[in-house]
Amino acid sequence: MQVSNVVVFTVVEVFLLLAAACVLLLVRARNLKQMTASLQQQVKQLTDDLRATDSAPQHPLPGSYRQTIDEQLSLTRHYHRGLNADQDIALDLNPETPLPRQIAALRHAFLIAEKEALHSSANTAPSWPVLETKLQQLIQFYTTAPNTGILKAGGGQEIERMATVMAMVKRFTAASEAMLQALVTLKQQTALQPDPKTPGGGSSADIAGTEKTQAQLRSLQQQQTDLEAAYVALCKRSCTSDKGL
């Protein structure tokens, strides 16, 4: 009988221990379930935020990149003036110019091309045809420019031809800058001017100002086209003459 009581007490103790363990496990499982639900909610929120960020259009700050280009152009010109340059920065593309001035002139030409490409586009993307045209001119300039030996052998004629090319580059740069300014003015007038076809549309003075700006822009574009054609023709003649020498 005594043995039976010991067995009963042992079984009861084991049962109580198992019951206590089950209660602890249930409480632990409940806490883990709550933590899992909270983490799942956070993951879902982060996923939704990420999808919203990916689907949202990327709009850079208006004018920030253009402003950066203008600042870099100003810094490049200031650096060029600090090199004791005795001529315009556009003329220092000459291969015989000291290397630091050549580098400044080349960077200036790239920035001008980038600026024109941005102003020629209706959105924030650059106009690749404009970039191709401007950079092609730089490539043609360096591939067709006569080397030092030919300059020495050719004498004054080659030097005069090179001076003509440099003057043409300077005129081309000035025309490009003027065209950019006219284009910016035209875009501003077009954005601010009401539609003349609608009631209460733009005044005759606004329309006349826009037409004048458009005429100026067309004139500058024609001047730029003529300069480009003359430059290419001069480079070809220079290359042909160099081969003959």
Residue, then its C-alpha position, 0 to 999 in steps of 0.5 A: m500500500q505504501v508503494s502504491n502511494v509513492v507511485v501515485f504521488t510520483v505520477v501526480e508530480v510528473f503530471l503537474l510538472l508537465a502541465a506547468a511546462c505546457v502552460l509555459l510553452l503556450v505562453r511562449a508560443r503566444n508571445l512568439k506569435q504576436m512578435t511574428a505578426s508585428l514583424q510581418q506587418q513591418v515587412k509589409q509596410l516596408t515592401d509597400d514603401l519600396r514599391a511606392t518609391d520605385s513607381a514614383p517618377q523621379h523628378p530632380l530639383p528644377g534647374s539644379y543640374r543646369q545651375t551646376i553646369d553654369e557654376q562649373l563653366s564659371l569656375t573653368r573660366h576663372y581657372h583658365r584666367g589664372l593660367n595667364a592666358d593671353q587669349d579666349i578660352a575657346l582658342d586654347l583648343n589649339p594643340e600647341t597651347p600649353l597642356p593646362r590651358q588645353i585641358a581647361a578649354l576642352r572641359h569648357a567645350f564639353l560643358i558648353a555642349e552639355k548646356e546646349a543639349l539640355h536647353s534644346s530638350a523639352n524635359t530633363a533628358p539631354s538632346w543627343p543629336v545636339l550632343e553628337t553635333k557638338l562633340q563631333q566638331l571637337i573630334q573633327f578639330y583634333t583629328t584634322a588639326p595639322n601637327t607641329g612638323i607640318l606647321k613648321a614646313g608649311g610656313g605662314q600659310e598653315i599658321e594663317r589657316m590655323a588662326t582662321v580656324m581659331a577665330m571661327v571657333k571663337r565666333f561659333t562659341a559666341a553664336s552658340e551662347a547667343m542662341l542659348q540665351a535666345l532659346v531660354t528667352l523664347k521658352q520663358q515667353t512661351a510658358l508665360q504667354p496666354d494662348p491668343k486663340t482663347p478669349g482674353g489671350g495674349s496681347s499684341a505686344d507679347i505676340a510681337g515679342t515672341e515673334k521677334t525672339q523666334a526670328q532672332l533664334r532662326s537667324l542665330q541657328q542659320q549663322q551657326t549652321d553656316l559656321e559649322a559648314a565653313y569649319v568642316a570645309l576648312c578642316k578638309r582643305s587643311c587635311t588635303s593640303d597636309k597630305g600633299l605636303 
